[in-house]
Amino acid sequence: MAEKRDYYEVLGLQKGASDDEIKKAYRACVKKYHPDLHPDDKECEEKMKEVNEAYEVLSDPDKKSRYDQFGHAGIDPSYGGGGGGFSGFSGFGDMGDIGDIFSSFFGSGFGSSSRASNPNAPRRGQDIETDAVIGFMEACKGTSLKLKIQRMEKCPDCNGSGAAPGSSVDTCPDCRGAGQVKVTQRTAFGMISSAKPCTRCGGKGKVIASPCPKCRGAGRINVAKPVEVSVPAGINDGQTLQVSGGGHSGINGGPNGDLHVNIRVRPDSFFERDGYDIRTEVPVKFSQAVLGDDIEVLCIDGKVNLKIPEGTQSGTVFRLKGKGVQRIHRAERGDQYVTVVVEVPKGLNKQQKDLLKAFDDSVSDDKYNKRSKFFDKLKSVLNKDL
C-alpha cells in the first residue's frame, strides 16, 4: 500500500498542536479542498479524504495519543501489513464544530432541521447618515437645523403591500411562503440536503401578480423628507446627533431606522474652543501692562471687563470663570482663558524715543525681576566656567 503522509503534515501543523489549532487547520483545509468547490477535480477529492482521515484521528484525544506514540500503527493495526486502512469518509468528527463551514458551501439549511426565518417577518429599516455644517456660535448656543433627507417610506398607494390597489399578495406556491426551497445534492460525502432561496419569489415567500404602479411592487418609495433637528448648546465638531425613527421605514410593518447627523463646526476667527473652554488673545499697550488697566474682553455672551494689574507680563493668562461653553444638556459651563499679549510700539518719533529713554534711565535694574534673575544666573555660569 502507498505510504501515508504524517497527519500533522496533512493539516499543515507541527506535532503536538493544540485542539484549537487542529480544528482551525481542518476548517482551512475544508474551505480549500471541498469537492463542491472543485467539481470533477479528483485531486481535491483525494486531498479532502486525506484531510478528513487526519482530522478524525487528531480530533479524538484517545486516537491522537496513540498516534503521537506509535504513529499510523497506533490507530490502524493493519497498517504496513496490507490491510484496508482508513475507510474513506466514514466519519467527520464533531459535526457541530464544523457546521458553519458546510453552511457556507451548501446553504444555511445544512445540518439543521430548524426552519428558516420567516421572510415576511417585520424588519427594522436601515439607518441614514448625513453631515451638517453649523457656525461656531450655533454650536456654543444651540440651534435648529432644517434638513432634507432622501429616505424610503411606505408606499401610500398600496400601504406597503406592493400590490396594486384592488389586488392581493399571494403565497408563493413553490416555497409555500418559506422563501427557501430544499435542494438535495450528490457529493463526495453522500446525498446532502440544503436550503436555497426560492427563485420564483426571490426569497420573499410571496408573489404579486399585479404590482403597484407607484412602487413597482417594492412596497416603499424614495422621497425627499424635510426633517427638523434640534442641536443642543455645547455640541462640538465631530459629534453625532441621533434622531430616533428618522431613518428608512421598516419592512413588513417593522420600525423605522434612525437618522445620524454628523456635526461639522466652522472655526471662528476670534475664539478658539478647547472642550468646553474658550481661549482668546488680547493685545494691550506697553503702558497698560506697566501701569495696569481695565480692558474690555469679548466673550461668547458679549463684552466683560477684565482688570489688568500693574506690571502684567506678556503671555499672562487670565481665567474668566463660567464664561465658556455650556455642557450638553447641563447647566454648568466651561471657562474662558484670556492671554494678554503686550504689544511693543513701532515707528516712534525722536521726542517719543527720548522720553522712553529717559524713562528707562530712571528705572533701576531691580524693577526688572526676570532680567535681574537672568543676569545673576548668567554671571554664576560664567564664573563657574572661569
C-alpha positions, 0 to 999 in steps of 0.5 A: 500500500502507498505510504501515508503522509504524517497527519500533522503534515496533512493539516499543515501543523507541527506535532503536538498542536493544540485542539484549537489549532487542529480544528482551525487547520481542518476548517482551512483545509475544508474551505480549500479542498471541498469537492463542491468547490472543485467539481470533477477535480479528483485531486481535491477529492483525494486531498479532502479524504486525506484531510478528513482521515487526519482530522478524525484521528487528531480530533479524538484525544484517545486516537491522537495519543496513540498516534503521537506514540506509535504513529499510523500503527497506533490507530490502524493495526493493519497498517504496513501489513496490507490491510484496508486502512482508513475507510474513506469518509466514514466519519467527520468528527464533531459535526457541530464544530464544523457546521458553519463551514458546510453552511457556507458551501451548501446553504444555511439549511445544512445540518439543521432541521430548524426552519428558516426565518420567516421572510415576511417577518417585520424588519427594522429599516436601515439607518441614514447618515448625513453631515451638517455644517453649523457656525461656531456660535450655533454650536456654543448656543444651540440651534435648529437645523432644517434638513432634507433627507432622501429616505424610503417610506411606505408606499401610500398607494398600496400601504406597503403591500406592493400590490396594486390597489384592488389586488392581493399578495399571494403565497408563493406556491413553490416555497409555500411562503418559506422563501427557501426551497430544499435542494438535495445534492450528490457529493463526495460525502453522500446525498446532502440536503440544503436550503436555497432561496426560492427563485420564483419569489426571490426569497420573499415567500410571496408573489404579486401578480399585479404590482403597484404602479407607484412602487413597482411592487417594492412596497416603499418609495424614495422621497425627499423628507424635510426633517427638523433637528434640534442641536443642543448648546455645547455640541462640538465638531465631530459629534453625532446627533441621533434622531430616533425613527428618522431613518428608512421605514421598516419592512413588513410593518417593522420600525423605522431606522434612525437618522445620524447627523454628523456635526461639522463646526466652522472655526471662528476667527476670534475664539478658539474652543478647547472642550468646553473652554474658550481661549482668546488673545488680547493685545494691550499697550506697553503702558497698560501692562506697566501701569495696569488697566481695565480692558474690555474682553469679548466673550461668547455672551458679549463684552466683560471687563477684565482688570489688568494689574500693574506690571502684567507680563506678556503671555499672562493668562487670565481665567474668566470663570463660567464664561465658556461653553455650556455642557450638553444638556447641563447647566454648568459651563466651561471657562474662558482663558484670556492671554494678554499679549503686550504689544511693543510700539513701532515707528516712534518719533525722536521726542517719543524715543527720548522720553522712553529713554529717559524713562528707562534711565530712571528705572533701576535694574531691580524693577526688572525681576526676570532680567535681574534673575537672568543676569545673576544666573548668567554671571554664576555660569560664567564664573563657574566656567572661569 
